[in-house]
Amino acid sequence: MADNDELAKIRAARMAELQGGAQQGGQGGGNDQAAQEADSRKQIITQICTPEAADRLGRIAMVKADRARDLESRLIMLARSNQLRGRVTDDDLLKLMDMVDKGQKESGQGDIVFQRRRGVLDDDEDDW
């Protein structure tokens, strides 16, 4: 129950930020907005993840920023739809990563296929 209360507070704070930004008319520029969005994402992740899982996400972000952002988005979406039973552990994060990997493999993403050209520069033809 405490997690739901914390998420409700985060949502309310984010709505207040968005309304405040809309009233300013975007005078702060896009950089401030991106920084605020990154801070709010980081704050939500620290609320819903254990320190070990948050640390793993940070290490993933150093190597593949787009993958870490995708995982963060998925976790935030799960939290907002109340599908998380508790804080996300490192094992839960690994399971989520495996599910994402399986989904990409089934859709054909991530596979590298090499096709050799046959008949153009094939050395096997010279042996007959």
NUZA-592221 format. One line per 5 residues: number of its first residue (from 0); their letters; for each residue x negated, y, z of N, C-alpha, C, CB. Coordinates in steps of 0.05 Angstrom, whole numbers, always signed. Glycine has a CB too. Layout:
! residues N
NUM = A = X:Y:Z:X:Y:Z:X:Y:Z:X:Y:Z | ...
***
This chain:
! residues 128
0 = MADND = -16:-24:+0:+0:+0:+0:-17:+25:+0:+19:+0:+24 | -40:+24:+13:-57:+48:+15:-69:+55:-13:-80:+43:+35 | -74:+34:-29:-84:+39:-56:-64:+54:-73:-91:+12:-70 | -38:+47:-70:-17:+61:-85:-15:+90:-76:+10:+47:-81 | -18:+95:-50:-17:+123:-40:-40:+139:-51:-17:+123:-9
5 = ELAKI = -64:+126:-51:-88:+140:-62:-85:+146:-91:-113:+123:-57 | -74:+127:-106:-70:+131:-135:-49:+153:-140:-60:+105:-149 | -28:+154:-123:-8:+175:-126:-21:+203:-120:+15:+170:-106 | -39:+204:-101:-52:+229:-95:-70:+238:-119:-69:+227:-70 | -84:+218:-130:-101:+224:-153:-85:+233:-177:-118:+198:-161
10 = RAARM = -62:+220:-181:-45:+229:-203:-35:+257:-199:-21:+209:-206 | -26:+263:-174:-16:+290:-168:-38:+311:-172:-6:+291:-140 | -63:+304:-164:-85:+323:-167:-91:+327:-197:-110:+313:-152 | -90:+306:-212:-95:+308:-241:-74:+324:-255:-97:+280:-253 | -49:+320:-247:-27:+336:-259:-31:+366:-252:+0:+326:-249
15 = AELQG = -39:+372:-228:-44:+399:-220:-67:+411:-237:-50:+401:-190 | -88:+395:-242:-110:+404:-258:-101:+410:-287:-133:+384:-258 | -85:+392:-298:-75:+396:-325:-57:+420:-327:-60:+371:-334 | -39:+424:-308:-22:+447:-308:-38:+473:-305:-1:+445:-286 | -58:+472:-288:-75:+496:-284:-91:+502:-310:-95:+491:-261
20 = GAQQG = -100:+481:-323:-115:+485:-349:-96:+496:-370:-127:+459:-358 | -71:+488:-370:-52:+498:-390:-46:+527:-386:-27:+481:-390 | -45:+535:-361:-39:+563:-354:-62:+581:-362:-32:+566:-325 | -87:+571:-360:-111:+587:-367:-113:+592:-397:-136:+574:-356 | -100:+575:-412:-100:+578:-441:-126:+569:-454:-96:+606:-448
25 = GQGGG = -140:+552:-441:-164:+540:-452:-187:+560:-454:-158:+530:-480 | -189:+579:-436:-210:+599:-437:-237:+588:-429:-203:+623:-420 | -237:+567:-413:-261:+555:-403:-277:+540:-424:-255:+537:-380 | -265:+534:-446:-278:+519:-467:-274:+490:-464:-308:+526:-468 | -283:+475:-484:-280:+446:-484:-299:+432:-465:-282:+435:-511
30 = NDQAA = -322:+444:-460:-342:+432:-444:-333:+428:-415:-368:+448:-445 | -320:+449:-404:-310:+447:-376:-288:+426:-374:-299:+474:-367 | -272:+425:-394:-250:+405:-394:-261:+377:-396:-231:+410:-418 | -282:+372:-412:-294:+346:-414:-308:+338:-388:-315:+345:-438 | -320:+358:-375:-333:+352:-349:-313:+345:-328:-350:+376:-341
35 = QEADS = -290:+360:-328:-269:+354:-309:-257:+327:-314:-247:+375:-310 | -253:+320:-339:-243:+294:-346:-262:+272:-337:-237:+291:-376 | -287:+275:-342:-307:+255:-333:-308:+253:-303:-335:+263:-344 | -306:+275:-289:-305:+274:-260:-280:+260:-249:-306:+303:-248 | -257:+265:-262:-233:+252:-252:-233:+222:-258:-208:+265:-266
40 = RKQII = -245:+215:-282:-247:+186:-288:-266:+173:-268:-258:+183:-317 | -288:+186:-262:-307:+174:-243:-294:+171:-215:-332:+192:-241 | -278:+191:-208:-265:+190:-182:-244:+167:-181:-251:+217:-176 | -229:+164:-202:-210:+142:-203:-224:+115:-202:-193:+144:-229 | -246:+112:-217:-261:+87:-218:-272:+81:-190:-284:+88:-238
45 = TQICT = -282:+100:-175:-292:+95:-148:-270:+88:-129:-308:+119:-138 | -246:+97:-135:-223:+90:-118:-214:+61:-123:-200:+109:-123 | -214:+52:-148:-203:+26:-154:-223:+4:-156:-188:+27:-180 | -249:+11:-156:-270:-10:-158:-287:-11:-133:-288:-4:-182 | -297:-35:-127:-316:-38:-106:-342:-25:-114:-321:-68:-98
50 = PEAAD = -360:-19:-96:-386:-6:-104:-402:-23:-123:-403:-1:-79 | -401:-50:-121:-415:-67:-139:-404:-65:-167:-414:-96:-129 | -378:-65:-170:-365:-63:-196:-371:-35:-209:-335:-68:-194 | -370:-14:-193:-375:+13:-203:-405:+14:-212:-369:+34:-181 | -422:+1:-197:-450:+1:-204:-455:-13:-231:-467:-12:-182
55 = RLGRI = -441:-36:-234:-443:-51:-260:-433:-34:-283:-427:-77:-258 | -411:-19:-279:-400:-2:-300:-421:+20:-307:-374:+11:-291 | -435:+30:-287:-455:+50:-292:-478:+39:-308:-466:+61:-266 | -486:+14:-302:-508:+2:-317:-499:-4:-346:-517:-24:-304 | -474:-12:-349:-464:-17:-376:-463:+9:-392:-435:-29:-375
60 = AMVKA = -456:+31:-378:-455:+57:-392:-482:+66:-401:-443:+78:-373 | -504:+58:-387:-530:+66:-396:-538:+52:-422:-551:+59:-374 | -528:+28:-426:-535:+12:-450:-514:+17:-472:-536:-18:-443 | -489:+14:-466:-467:+18:-485:-446:+36:-474:-455:-10:-494 | -448:+61:-479:-429:+80:-467:-401:+76:-477:-438:+109:-475
65 = DRARD = -397:+68:-502:-370:+64:-512:-357:+40:-500:-371:+61:-542 | -372:+19:-494:-361:-4:-481:-353:+2:-452:-381:-27:-482 | -369:+17:-438:-363:+24:-411:-338:+42:-410:-387:+39:-398 | -336:+60:-429:-313:+78:-430:-287:+62:-436:-317:+100:-451 | -290:+42:-453:-267:+25:-459:-258:+9:-434:-274:+5:-482
70 = LESRL = -278:-2:-419:-271:-17:-395:-259:+2:-374:-296:-30:-383 | -270:+26:-371:-258:+45:-352:-230:+52:-360:-275:+71:-351 | -225:+56:-386:-198:+63:-395:-178:+40:-388:-197:+69:-425 | -188:+15:-393:-171:-8:-387:-165:-9:-357:-184:-34:-396 | -185:-5:-341:-181:-6:-311:-162:+16:-302:-208:-4:-297
75 = IMLAR = -165:+40:-313:-147:+62:-305:-119:+56:-314:-157:+88:-318 | -116:+45:-338:-89:+38:-347:-76:+17:-329:-91:+28:-376 | -92:-3:-321:-81:-24:-303:-73:-12:-276:-102:-46:-299 | -89:+7:-267:-83:+19:-241:-58:+36:-243:-107:+36:-232 | -55:+51:-264:-32:+68:-267:-6:+52:-271:-35:+87:-291
80 = SNQLR = -8:+29:-282:+15:+12:-286:+20:-7:-262:+13:-4:-312 | +5:-3:-241:+7:-19:-216:+3:-49:-220:+34:-14:-203 | -15:-56:-238:-20:-84:-243:-44:-94:-227:-25:-89:-273 | -58:-76:-213:-80:-84:-196:-70:-91:-168:-102:-62:-195 | -78:-113:-158:-69:-122:-131:-86:-109:-109:-69:-152:-129
85 = GRVTD = -111:-104:-116:-129:-92:-96:-152:-79:-111:-140:-114:-77 | -174:-75:-97:-197:-62:-111:-210:-83:-130:-217:-52:-90 | -220:-73:-152:-232:-90:-172:-260:-97:-163:-233:-75:-200 | -265:-123:-161:-292:-132:-152:-309:-136:-177:-290:-158:-136 | -334:-143:-172:-353:-148:-193:-344:-172:-210:-381:-152:-182
90 = DDLLK = -334:-193:-196:-324:-216:-210:-300:-210:-228:-317:-239:-190 | -282:-193:-217:-259:-184:-233:-267:-169:-258:-240:-167:-216 | -287:-153:-255:-298:-137:-278:-310:-156:-299:-318:-117:-268 | -324:-176:-289:-336:-196:-308:-314:-211:-323:-353:-216:-293 | -292:-218:-309:-270:-232:-322:-257:-214:-343:-249:-240:-301
95 = LMDMV = -254:-188:-336:-242:-169:-355:-260:-166:-380:-238:-142:-342 | -286:-165:-376:-305:-164:-398:-303:-189:-416:-333:-160:-388 | -300:-212:-404:-297:-237:-419:-272:-237:-435:-298:-262:-400 | -250:-227:-423:-224:-225:-438:-227:-207:-462:-202:-216:-419 | -240:-184:-458:-244:-165:-480:-261:-178:-502:-257:-139:-470
100 = DKGQK = -282:-192:-494:-299:-205:-514:-284:-226:-529:-323:-217:-500 | -268:-242:-516:-252:-262:-530:-232:-249:-549:-237:-280:-510 | -220:-227:-541:-202:-213:-559:-215:-202:-583:-188:-191:-544 | -240:-193:-580:-254:-182:-603:-263:-205:-622:-279:-166:-594 | -271:-227:-611:-279:-250:-627:-256:-261:-643:-292:-272:-611
105 = ESGQG = -232:-262:-630:-209:-272:-644:-200:-254:-667:-186:-276:-625 | -205:-228:-663:-197:-209:-684:-218:-206:-705:-191:-182:-672 | -241:-219:-701:-262:-219:-722:-283:-197:-717:-250:-216:-749 | -280:-181:-696:-299:-160:-691:-323:-172:-677:-286:-137:-674 | -346:-161:-681:-370:-170:-667:-385:-192:-681:-362:-178:-640
110 = DIVFQ = -373:-204:-702:-387:-225:-716:-404:-213:-739:-367:-246:-727 | -428:-223:-741:-445:-215:-763:-449:-239:-781:-473:-205:-752 | -443:-235:-806:-444:-257:-826:-464:-248:-847:-416:-263:-837 | -483:-265:-852:-503:-261:-873:-495:-277:-897:-532:-268:-864 | -495:-265:-920:-489:-280:-945:-513:-277:-963:-463:-269:-958
115 = RRRGV = -525:-299:-971:-547:-298:-989:-537:-297:-1018:-565:-323:-985 | -551:-283:-1034:-544:-282:-1062:-555:-307:-1075:-555:-256:-1076 | -540:-320:-1090:-548:-345:-1102:-553:-340:-1132:-527:-368:-1097 | -574:-352:-1142:-579:-351:-1170:-595:-327:-1180:-553:-351:-1184 | -598:-306:-1164:-613:-283:-1173:-642:-287:-1169:-603:-258:-1159
120 = LDDDE = -650:-291:-1144:-678:-294:-1138:-682:-320:-1121:-689:-270:-1122 | -671:-341:-1131:-671:-366:-1116:-696:-382:-1125:-645:-383:-1121 | -713:-388:-1106:-738:-402:-1112:-733:-432:-1118:-757:-400:-1089 | -711:-442:-1111:-705:-471:-1115:-703:-478:-1145:-679:-479:-1101 | -696:-459:-1162:-692:-464:-1190:-719:-469:-1204:-678:-441:-1203
125 = DDW = -741:-459:-1193:-766:-462:-1207:-778:-490:-1204:-786:-442:-1195 | -768:-507:-1187:-779:-533:-1182:-770:-555:-1201:-773:-542:-1155 | -752:-552:-1220:-742:-573:-1237:-760:-578:-1259:-716:-567:-1247
***
